[in-house]
Amino acid sequence: MQTQTPVKQRAKCLSVSKKNEDAWDLIDGYSLEWGVPYAQAIFRMAREYNSMRKWSFYNLGRTER
């Protein structure tokens, strides 16, 4: 008898308030610039931001010598 594996959640709902409408437009602009769907643009921005933080931390340590 086989056991069923749990299904990963693949959907999230994003509610954008009025104060975040400018970010909505920003993401939409990157989506068009990169030629990717809106959701893919959000994930790409998150990955690039994470990389930027890692590099800025690395570079900060190198400049203090």
C-alpha positions as CSV (number, residue, x, y, z in Angstrom):
1,M,0.0,0.0,0.0
2,Q,1.4,3.4,-1.0
3,T,1.3,6.4,1.2
4,Q,0.4,9.8,-0.3
5,T,2.9,12.5,0.0
6,P,1.7,15.9,1.0
7,V,1.1,18.4,-1.8
8,K,3.1,21.7,-1.6
9,Q,1.1,24.9,-1.7
10,R,1.8,26.6,-5.0
11,A,-0.4,29.6,-4.8
12,K,-0.3,32.8,-2.7
13,C,-2.7,35.7,-2.8
14,L,-1.2,39.2,-2.7
15,S,-3.3,42.1,-1.5
16,V,-1.9,45.5,-2.4
17,S,-2.9,48.4,-0.2
18,K,-3.1,52.0,-1.5
19,K,0.3,52.9,0.1
20,N,2.0,50.1,-1.9
21,E,0.5,50.8,-5.3
22,D,3.8,52.4,-6.4
23,A,5.6,49.1,-5.7
24,W,2.9,47.3,-7.8
25,D,3.8,49.6,-10.7
26,L,7.5,49.1,-10.1
27,I,7.2,45.3,-10.3
28,D,5.0,45.6,-13.3
29,G,7.7,47.7,-15.0
30,Y,10.4,45.1,-14.3
31,S,8.1,42.4,-15.5
32,L,7.7,44.1,-18.9
33,E,11.5,45.0,-19.0
34,W,12.6,41.4,-18.3
35,G,9.8,39.8,-20.4
36,V,8.6,37.6,-17.6
37,P,5.3,37.1,-15.9
38,Y,4.5,39.3,-12.9
39,A,5.0,36.5,-10.3
40,Q,8.4,35.6,-11.9
41,A,9.5,39.3,-11.6
42,I,8.7,39.3,-7.9
43,F,10.8,36.2,-7.3
44,R,13.7,37.5,-9.4
45,M,13.6,40.8,-7.5
46,A,13.7,38.8,-4.2
47,R,16.7,36.7,-5.4
48,E,18.6,39.8,-6.7
49,Y,18.0,41.7,-3.5
50,N,19.3,38.8,-1.5
51,S,22.4,38.6,-3.7
52,M,22.9,42.4,-3.3
53,R,22.7,42.2,0.5
54,K,25.3,39.4,0.5
55,W,27.7,41.3,-1.7
56,S,27.3,44.5,0.2
57,F,28.1,42.7,3.4
58,Y,31.1,41.1,1.8
59,N,32.3,44.4,0.3
60,L,31.8,46.2,3.6
61,G,34.2,43.8,5.3
62,R,36.9,44.3,2.6
63,T,36.8,48.2,2.7
64,E,37.5,48.4,6.5
65,R,41.1,47.2,6.3
